[in-house]
Amino acid sequence: MTTHPAKHNLYVYRGATFSEQITWKDESGTPIDLTSFTARMHMRETVESSTPFLTLTTENGGITLGGAAGTINILATAAATSAITATGGVYDLEIVAADTVTVTRLLEGIVIISPEVTR
């Protein structure tokens, strides 16, 4: 079964903590158990850009999965967003099953970067 990724635009305020929480649910509204899963997200200026301007993963602490609750917490520190020089871009969020072969693109969209005035 193929899951079509949800479209969701992200707003990142340079110099401020970025935080989003989503819950992955099945067709009946039951949360999907994310125990033993990992997740990864890249933000790039364009799809073709070779280097992401922000990488968040379960391994680097940028994404925390909530097990049976199906929650996905995405976090970038104020220091990480301060380092972004891009003015915008694209992203996607992938969930990787324990078998490390099954990958689901859960979200995708554009990223709007708001410049920091107070610095």
PyMOL commands that place a pseudoatom at each C-alpha (Angstrom):
pseudoatom trace, name=CA, resn=MET, resi=1, chain=A, elem=C, hetatm=0, pos=[0.000, 0.000, 0.000]
pseudoatom trace, name=CA, resn=THR, resi=2, chain=A, elem=C, hetatm=0, pos=[1.326, 3.418, -0.952]
pseudoatom trace, name=CA, resn=THR, resi=3, chain=A, elem=C, hetatm=0, pos=[0.765, 6.328, 1.376]
pseudoatom trace, name=CA, resn=HIS, resi=4, chain=A, elem=C, hetatm=0, pos=[0.610, 9.687, -0.339]
pseudoatom trace, name=CA, resn=PRO, resi=5, chain=A, elem=C, hetatm=0, pos=[2.544, 12.312, 1.610]
pseudoatom trace, name=CA, resn=ALA, resi=6, chain=A, elem=C, hetatm=0, pos=[0.544, 15.107, 3.186]
pseudoatom trace, name=CA, resn=LYS, resi=7, chain=A, elem=C, hetatm=0, pos=[1.323, 18.602, 1.932]
pseudoatom trace, name=CA, resn=HIS, resi=8, chain=A, elem=C, hetatm=0, pos=[2.235, 20.985, 4.751]
pseudoatom trace, name=CA, resn=ASN, resi=9, chain=A, elem=C, hetatm=0, pos=[4.223, 24.201, 4.538]
pseudoatom trace, name=CA, resn=LEU, resi=10, chain=A, elem=C, hetatm=0, pos=[6.674, 25.021, 7.329]
pseudoatom trace, name=CA, resn=TYR, resi=11, chain=A, elem=C, hetatm=0, pos=[7.578, 28.439, 8.710]
pseudoatom trace, name=CA, resn=VAL, resi=12, chain=A, elem=C, hetatm=0, pos=[11.033, 28.737, 10.252]
pseudoatom trace, name=CA, resn=TYR, resi=13, chain=A, elem=C, hetatm=0, pos=[11.863, 31.926, 12.130]
pseudoatom trace, name=CA, resn=ARG, resi=14, chain=A, elem=C, hetatm=0, pos=[15.612, 32.425, 11.928]
pseudoatom trace, name=CA, resn=GLY, resi=15, chain=A, elem=C, hetatm=0, pos=[17.108, 32.687, 15.423]
pseudoatom trace, name=CA, resn=ALA, resi=16, chain=A, elem=C, hetatm=0, pos=[14.091, 31.092, 17.135]
pseudoatom trace, name=CA, resn=THR, resi=17, chain=A, elem=C, hetatm=0, pos=[13.434, 27.518, 18.180]
pseudoatom trace, name=CA, resn=PHE, resi=18, chain=A, elem=C, hetatm=0, pos=[11.502, 25.607, 15.515]
pseudoatom trace, name=CA, resn=SER, resi=19, chain=A, elem=C, hetatm=0, pos=[9.053, 23.033, 16.848]
pseudoatom trace, name=CA, resn=GLU, resi=20, chain=A, elem=C, hetatm=0, pos=[6.291, 20.989, 15.195]
pseudoatom trace, name=CA, resn=GLN, resi=21, chain=A, elem=C, hetatm=0, pos=[4.361, 17.954, 16.373]
pseudoatom trace, name=CA, resn=ILE, resi=22, chain=A, elem=C, hetatm=0, pos=[2.315, 15.619, 14.213]
pseudoatom trace, name=CA, resn=THR, resi=23, chain=A, elem=C, hetatm=0, pos=[0.601, 12.294, 14.815]
pseudoatom trace, name=CA, resn=TRP, resi=24, chain=A, elem=C, hetatm=0, pos=[0.633, 9.563, 12.183]
pseudoatom trace, name=CA, resn=LYS, resi=25, chain=A, elem=C, hetatm=0, pos=[-2.722, 7.774, 12.117]
pseudoatom trace, name=CA, resn=ASP, resi=26, chain=A, elem=C, hetatm=0, pos=[-4.203, 5.022, 9.965]
pseudoatom trace, name=CA, resn=GLU, resi=27, chain=A, elem=C, hetatm=0, pos=[-7.419, 5.352, 7.921]
pseudoatom trace, name=CA, resn=SER, resi=28, chain=A, elem=C, hetatm=0, pos=[-9.559, 4.692, 11.006]
pseudoatom trace, name=CA, resn=GLY, resi=29, chain=A, elem=C, hetatm=0, pos=[-7.828, 7.401, 13.060]
pseudoatom trace, name=CA, resn=THR, resi=30, chain=A, elem=C, hetatm=0, pos=[-5.760, 5.018, 15.179]
pseudoatom trace, name=CA, resn=PRO, resi=31, chain=A, elem=C, hetatm=0, pos=[-2.172, 6.188, 15.830]
pseudoatom trace, name=CA, resn=ILE, resi=32, chain=A, elem=C, hetatm=0, pos=[0.509, 4.138, 14.079]
pseudoatom trace, name=CA, resn=ASP, resi=33, chain=A, elem=C, hetatm=0, pos=[2.965, 2.581, 16.536]
pseudoatom trace, name=CA, resn=LEU, resi=34, chain=A, elem=C, hetatm=0, pos=[6.383, 4.084, 15.759]
pseudoatom trace, name=CA, resn=THR, resi=35, chain=A, elem=C, hetatm=0, pos=[8.340, 1.867, 18.139]
pseudoatom trace, name=CA, resn=SER, resi=36, chain=A, elem=C, hetatm=0, pos=[11.563, 0.720, 16.394]
pseudoatom trace, name=CA, resn=PHE, resi=37, chain=A, elem=C, hetatm=0, pos=[11.131, 3.301, 13.596]
pseudoatom trace, name=CA, resn=THR, resi=38, chain=A, elem=C, hetatm=0, pos=[13.503, 6.146, 12.769]
pseudoatom trace, name=CA, resn=ALA, resi=39, chain=A, elem=C, hetatm=0, pos=[12.823, 9.397, 10.946]
pseudoatom trace, name=CA, resn=ARG, resi=40, chain=A, elem=C, hetatm=0, pos=[14.709, 11.901, 8.820]
pseudoatom trace, name=CA, resn=MET, resi=41, chain=A, elem=C, hetatm=0, pos=[14.014, 15.308, 7.351]
pseudoatom trace, name=CA, resn=HIS, resi=42, chain=A, elem=C, hetatm=0, pos=[16.036, 17.470, 4.979]
pseudoatom trace, name=CA, resn=MET, resi=43, chain=A, elem=C, hetatm=0, pos=[15.393, 21.102, 4.126]
pseudoatom trace, name=CA, resn=ARG, resi=44, chain=A, elem=C, hetatm=0, pos=[17.043, 22.277, 0.896]
pseudoatom trace, name=CA, resn=GLU, resi=45, chain=A, elem=C, hetatm=0, pos=[16.850, 25.448, -1.188]
pseudoatom trace, name=CA, resn=THR, resi=46, chain=A, elem=C, hetatm=0, pos=[15.648, 23.375, -4.159]
pseudoatom trace, name=CA, resn=VAL, resi=47, chain=A, elem=C, hetatm=0, pos=[14.945, 19.701, -4.734]
pseudoatom trace, name=CA, resn=GLU, resi=48, chain=A, elem=C, hetatm=0, pos=[18.165, 19.576, -6.799]
pseudoatom trace, name=CA, resn=SER, resi=49, chain=A, elem=C, hetatm=0, pos=[20.365, 21.267, -4.136]
pseudoatom trace, name=CA, resn=SER, resi=50, chain=A, elem=C, hetatm=0, pos=[23.168, 18.917, -3.150]
pseudoatom trace, name=CA, resn=THR, resi=51, chain=A, elem=C, hetatm=0, pos=[23.417, 20.091, 0.454]
pseudoatom trace, name=CA, resn=PRO, resi=52, chain=A, elem=C, hetatm=0, pos=[20.552, 20.516, 2.940]
pseudoatom trace, name=CA, resn=PHE, resi=53, chain=A, elem=C, hetatm=0, pos=[20.494, 23.735, 4.947]
pseudoatom trace, name=CA, resn=LEU, resi=54, chain=A, elem=C, hetatm=0, pos=[18.932, 21.816, 7.839]
pseudoatom trace, name=CA, resn=THR, resi=55, chain=A, elem=C, hetatm=0, pos=[18.994, 18.084, 8.610]
pseudoatom trace, name=CA, resn=LEU, resi=56, chain=A, elem=C, hetatm=0, pos=[16.855, 16.681, 11.412]
pseudoatom trace, name=CA, resn=THR, resi=57, chain=A, elem=C, hetatm=0, pos=[16.854, 12.987, 12.335]
pseudoatom trace, name=CA, resn=THR, resi=58, chain=A, elem=C, hetatm=0, pos=[16.089, 10.691, 15.228]
pseudoatom trace, name=CA, resn=GLU, resi=59, chain=A, elem=C, hetatm=0, pos=[19.838, 10.044, 15.422]
pseudoatom trace, name=CA, resn=ASN, resi=60, chain=A, elem=C, hetatm=0, pos=[20.801, 13.723, 15.821]
pseudoatom trace, name=CA, resn=GLY, resi=61, chain=A, elem=C, hetatm=0, pos=[17.942, 14.530, 18.239]
pseudoatom trace, name=CA, resn=GLY, resi=62, chain=A, elem=C, hetatm=0, pos=[16.036, 16.716, 15.797]
pseudoatom trace, name=CA, resn=ILE, resi=63, chain=A, elem=C, hetatm=0, pos=[13.145, 14.230, 15.633]
pseudoatom trace, name=CA, resn=THR, resi=64, chain=A, elem=C, hetatm=0, pos=[11.651, 12.292, 18.536]
pseudoatom trace, name=CA, resn=LEU, resi=65, chain=A, elem=C, hetatm=0, pos=[9.157, 9.505, 17.886]
pseudoatom trace, name=CA, resn=GLY, resi=66, chain=A, elem=C, hetatm=0, pos=[6.439, 8.801, 20.450]
pseudoatom trace, name=CA, resn=GLY, resi=67, chain=A, elem=C, hetatm=0, pos=[6.120, 5.032, 20.105]
pseudoatom trace, name=CA, resn=ALA, resi=68, chain=A, elem=C, hetatm=0, pos=[2.549, 3.723, 20.365]
pseudoatom trace, name=CA, resn=ALA, resi=69, chain=A, elem=C, hetatm=0, pos=[1.152, 7.275, 20.516]
pseudoatom trace, name=CA, resn=GLY, resi=70, chain=A, elem=C, hetatm=0, pos=[2.247, 7.796, 16.891]
pseudoatom trace, name=CA, resn=THR, resi=71, chain=A, elem=C, hetatm=0, pos=[3.652, 11.259, 17.612]
pseudoatom trace, name=CA, resn=ILE, resi=72, chain=A, elem=C, hetatm=0, pos=[6.522, 12.824, 15.727]
pseudoatom trace, name=CA, resn=ASN, resi=73, chain=A, elem=C, hetatm=0, pos=[8.193, 15.796, 17.426]
pseudoatom trace, name=CA, resn=ILE, resi=74, chain=A, elem=C, hetatm=0, pos=[10.410, 17.910, 15.202]
pseudoatom trace, name=CA, resn=LEU, resi=75, chain=A, elem=C, hetatm=0, pos=[12.823, 20.361, 16.847]
pseudoatom trace, name=CA, resn=ALA, resi=76, chain=A, elem=C, hetatm=0, pos=[15.558, 22.700, 15.647]
pseudoatom trace, name=CA, resn=THR, resi=77, chain=A, elem=C, hetatm=0, pos=[17.359, 24.846, 18.189]
pseudoatom trace, name=CA, resn=ALA, resi=78, chain=A, elem=C, hetatm=0, pos=[17.581, 28.611, 17.941]
pseudoatom trace, name=CA, resn=ALA, resi=79, chain=A, elem=C, hetatm=0, pos=[21.304, 28.194, 17.189]
pseudoatom trace, name=CA, resn=ALA, resi=80, chain=A, elem=C, hetatm=0, pos=[20.498, 25.842, 14.294]
pseudoatom trace, name=CA, resn=THR, resi=81, chain=A, elem=C, hetatm=0, pos=[17.934, 28.212, 12.762]
pseudoatom trace, name=CA, resn=SER, resi=82, chain=A, elem=C, hetatm=0, pos=[20.315, 31.178, 13.214]
pseudoatom trace, name=CA, resn=ALA, resi=83, chain=A, elem=C, hetatm=0, pos=[22.800, 29.378, 10.967]
pseudoatom trace, name=CA, resn=ILE, resi=84, chain=A, elem=C, hetatm=0, pos=[20.326, 29.129, 8.054]
pseudoatom trace, name=CA, resn=THR, resi=85, chain=A, elem=C, hetatm=0, pos=[21.297, 31.461, 5.221]
pseudoatom trace, name=CA, resn=ALA, resi=86, chain=A, elem=C, hetatm=0, pos=[18.611, 30.318, 2.783]
pseudoatom trace, name=CA, resn=THR, resi=87, chain=A, elem=C, hetatm=0, pos=[15.486, 32.430, 2.343]
pseudoatom trace, name=CA, resn=GLY, resi=88, chain=A, elem=C, hetatm=0, pos=[13.272, 29.430, 1.666]
pseudoatom trace, name=CA, resn=GLY, resi=89, chain=A, elem=C, hetatm=0, pos=[13.190, 25.964, 0.219]
pseudoatom trace, name=CA, resn=VAL, resi=90, chain=A, elem=C, hetatm=0, pos=[11.567, 22.554, 0.226]
pseudoatom trace, name=CA, resn=TYR, resi=91, chain=A, elem=C, hetatm=0, pos=[11.503, 19.633, 2.633]
pseudoatom trace, name=CA, resn=ASP, resi=92, chain=A, elem=C, hetatm=0, pos=[10.212, 16.160, 3.192]
pseudoatom trace, name=CA, resn=LEU, resi=93, chain=A, elem=C, hetatm=0, pos=[9.854, 13.932, 6.244]
pseudoatom trace, name=CA, resn=GLU, resi=94, chain=A, elem=C, hetatm=0, pos=[10.520, 10.211, 5.908]
pseudoatom trace, name=CA, resn=ILE, resi=95, chain=A, elem=C, hetatm=0, pos=[9.740, 7.458, 8.386]
pseudoatom trace, name=CA, resn=VAL, resi=96, chain=A, elem=C, hetatm=0, pos=[11.992, 4.382, 8.197]
pseudoatom trace, name=CA, resn=ALA, resi=97, chain=A, elem=C, hetatm=0, pos=[10.731, 1.004, 9.456]
pseudoatom trace, name=CA, resn=ALA, resi=98, chain=A, elem=C, hetatm=0, pos=[12.868, -1.254, 11.632]
pseudoatom trace, name=CA, resn=ASP, resi=99, chain=A, elem=C, hetatm=0, pos=[13.764, -3.332, 8.551]
pseudoatom trace, name=CA, resn=THR, resi=100, chain=A, elem=C, hetatm=0, pos=[15.565, -0.167, 7.229]
pseudoatom trace, name=CA, resn=VAL, resi=101, chain=A, elem=C, hetatm=0, pos=[14.159, -0.969, 3.780]
pseudoatom trace, name=CA, resn=THR, resi=102, chain=A, elem=C, hetatm=0, pos=[10.578, 0.274, 4.116]
pseudoatom trace, name=CA, resn=VAL, resi=103, chain=A, elem=C, hetatm=0, pos=[10.532, 4.068, 3.875]
pseudoatom trace, name=CA, resn=THR, resi=104, chain=A, elem=C, hetatm=0, pos=[7.365, 6.183, 3.965]
pseudoatom trace, name=CA, resn=ARG, resi=105, chain=A, elem=C, hetatm=0, pos=[7.371, 9.811, 2.928]
pseudoatom trace, name=CA, resn=LEU, resi=106, chain=A, elem=C, hetatm=0, pos=[4.891, 11.234, 5.414]
pseudoatom trace, name=CA, resn=LEU, resi=107, chain=A, elem=C, hetatm=0, pos=[5.075, 14.998, 4.757]
pseudoatom trace, name=CA, resn=GLU, resi=108, chain=A, elem=C, hetatm=0, pos=[6.421, 17.322, 2.113]
pseudoatom trace, name=CA, resn=GLY, resi=109, chain=A, elem=C, hetatm=0, pos=[6.139, 20.966, 1.233]
pseudoatom trace, name=CA, resn=ILE, resi=110, chain=A, elem=C, hetatm=0, pos=[7.842, 24.307, 1.113]
pseudoatom trace, name=CA, resn=VAL, resi=111, chain=A, elem=C, hetatm=0, pos=[9.804, 26.019, 3.861]
pseudoatom trace, name=CA, resn=ILE, resi=112, chain=A, elem=C, hetatm=0, pos=[9.434, 29.752, 4.397]
pseudoatom trace, name=CA, resn=ILE, resi=113, chain=A, elem=C, hetatm=0, pos=[12.345, 31.309, 6.291]
pseudoatom trace, name=CA, resn=SER, resi=114, chain=A, elem=C, hetatm=0, pos=[11.572, 34.533, 8.141]
pseudoatom trace, name=CA, resn=PRO, resi=115, chain=A, elem=C, hetatm=0, pos=[14.681, 36.670, 8.699]
pseudoatom trace, name=CA, resn=GLU, resi=116, chain=A, elem=C, hetatm=0, pos=[15.702, 37.635, 12.212]
pseudoatom trace, name=CA, resn=VAL, resi=117, chain=A, elem=C, hetatm=0, pos=[15.581, 41.301, 13.205]
pseudoatom trace, name=CA, resn=THR, resi=118, chain=A, elem=C, hetatm=0, pos=[16.647, 41.007, 16.841]
pseudoatom trace, name=CA, resn=ARG, resi=119, chain=A, elem=C, hetatm=0, pos=[20.179, 39.594, 16.941]
for i in range(1, 119): cmd.bond("trace and resi %d" % i, "trace and resi %d" % (i + 1))
show_as sticks, trace
zoom trace
